[in-house]
Amino acid sequence: MLVEQKEEDLGEIKLRFSDEAALVKRIQEHLSLFVVLFAEIESLRKRVKDKEKEVEDVRRSSLAPFRN
């Protein structure tokens, strides 16, 4: 009886740890995806900022002949 109870407890513990291991793996995968997505967002922000500067430079150079 005691051995059966211990084996049952051991089975439940193994099941719980296997579930937790799967969850940890999924969390790690999601965190990795977040890192990639945040890097992509920052890259896009920089491209937008660079493009805004380029547009401003073109605007200024286009207006320069009319200012003088």
ChimeraX attribute file (.defattr): number of C-alpha atoms within 10 A of each C-alpha:
attribute: neighborCount
match mode: 1-to-1
recipient: residues
	/A:1	6
	/A:2	7
	/A:3	8
	/A:4	9
	/A:5	10
	/A:6	11
	/A:7	12
	/A:8	12
	/A:9	12
	/A:10	12
	/A:11	12
	/A:12	12
	/A:13	12
	/A:14	12
	/A:15	12
	/A:16	12
	/A:17	12
	/A:18	12
	/A:19	12
	/A:20	12
	/A:21	12
	/A:22	12
	/A:23	12
	/A:24	12
	/A:25	12
	/A:26	12
	/A:27	12
	/A:28	12
	/A:29	11
	/A:30	12
	/A:31	12
	/A:32	12
	/A:33	12
	/A:34	12
	/A:35	11
	/A:36	11
	/A:37	12
	/A:38	12
	/A:39	12
	/A:40	12
	/A:41	12
	/A:42	11
	/A:43	12
	/A:44	12
	/A:45	12
	/A:46	12
	/A:47	12
	/A:48	12
	/A:49	12
	/A:50	12
	/A:51	12
	/A:52	12
	/A:53	12
	/A:54	12
	/A:55	12
	/A:56	12
	/A:57	12
	/A:58	12
	/A:59	11
	/A:60	12
	/A:61	11
	/A:62	11
	/A:63	11
	/A:64	10
	/A:65	8
	/A:66	7
	/A:67	7
	/A:68	5
